[in-house]
Amino acid sequence: MSAQDQSDQQSVKHRHRAEGPSKHVVVFIFSIILTLIAFAAAAAGGVNTTFTIIIMVVMAILQVFVQLGYWMHLKDKGHLMPILFMAFGFFVAFTCIIMALFWVWW
């Protein structure tokens, strides 16, 4: 085997595999299903309000993870810093909301 063949094999091994549109279609359909479940929970008239709110919040949280993971590519390698900055931003926002609630209550 020549040196050129070996370098070709090594370059093929380390090549980044691009995501195809099929994965994006599956994630898009999953996002639509989550939205339809939340809409159905809100549109159902005879369902307990607390149960409806819980279903909608769970669907919203799942939507956030799907959007961040696939559409913003945070599932890929090399995205640790954006994930850390967003986690810190969520922490600051959550802290501000809790402090505002305590400030209003007392």
C-alpha positions in Angstrom: 0.0 0.0 0.0 1.4 3.3 -1.0 1.8 6.4 1.2 -0.9 8.2 -0.8 -3.4 5.4 -0.2 -2.7 5.4 3.6 -3.1 9.2 3.7 -6.4 8.9 1.8 -7.7 6.3 4.3 -6.7 8.5 7.2 -8.4 11.5 5.7 -11.5 9.5 5.2 -11.5 8.3 8.8 -11.3 11.8 10.3 -13.7 13.4 8.0 -16.7 15.1 9.8 -20.0 13.4 8.9 -22.5 16.0 8.0 -26.1 15.6 9.1 -28.6 15.0 6.4 -32.0 16.5 6.0 -33.7 13.3 7.2 -32.7 13.9 10.8 -34.0 17.5 10.5 -37.3 16.3 9.2 -37.6 13.8 12.1 -36.8 16.5 14.6 -39.3 18.9 12.9 -42.0 16.3 13.1 -41.2 15.7 16.7 -41.5 19.4 17.4 -44.9 19.6 15.7 -46.1 16.6 17.7 -45.0 18.2 20.9 -46.9 21.4 19.9 -50.0 19.4 19.0 -50.0 17.7 22.3 -49.8 21.0 24.1 -52.5 22.5 21.9 -54.8 19.4 22.5 -54.3 19.8 26.2 -55.3 23.4 26.1 -58.2 22.8 23.7 -59.7 19.9 25.8 -62.5 21.4 27.8 -63.2 18.8 30.4 -59.6 18.3 31.6 -58.4 19.4 35.0 -56.7 22.8 34.8 -53.7 21.7 36.9 -53.1 18.7 34.6 -53.3 20.9 31.5 -50.7 23.3 32.9 -48.4 20.4 33.9 -48.7 18.9 30.4 -48.1 22.3 28.7 -45.0 23.0 30.9 -43.5 19.5 30.2 -44.1 19.9 26.5 -42.5 23.4 26.6 -39.4 22.0 28.4 -39.1 19.2 25.9 -39.4 21.8 23.0 -36.6 23.8 24.5 -34.3 20.9 24.6 -35.2 19.8 21.1 -34.7 23.4 19.8 -31.4 23.9 21.6 -30.0 20.4 20.8 -30.8 20.1 17.1 -31.6 23.5 15.7 -28.9 25.4 17.6 -26.5 22.4 17.3 -25.7 22.3 21.0 -25.5 18.5 20.9 -22.4 18.7 18.8 -18.8 18.6 20.1 -17.1 22.0 20.8 -20.2 23.8 22.1 -19.4 23.7 25.8 -18.9 27.4 26.2 -22.3 28.4 24.7 -23.9 25.7 26.9 -22.2 27.1 30.0 -23.1 30.7 29.2 -26.8 29.7 28.6 -26.8 27.7 31.9 -25.4 30.7 33.7 -28.0 32.9 32.0 -30.8 30.6 33.1 -29.4 30.6 36.6 -29.4 34.4 36.7 -32.9 34.6 35.3 -34.2 32.0 37.7 -32.6 33.8 40.6 -34.1 37.2 39.5 -37.5 35.6 39.2 -37.3 34.0 42.7 -36.0 37.2 44.2 -38.7 39.3 42.6 -41.4 36.9 43.9 -39.9 37.1 47.5 -39.7 40.9 47.2 -43.4 41.2 46.2 -44.6 38.7 48.8 -42.8 40.3 51.8 
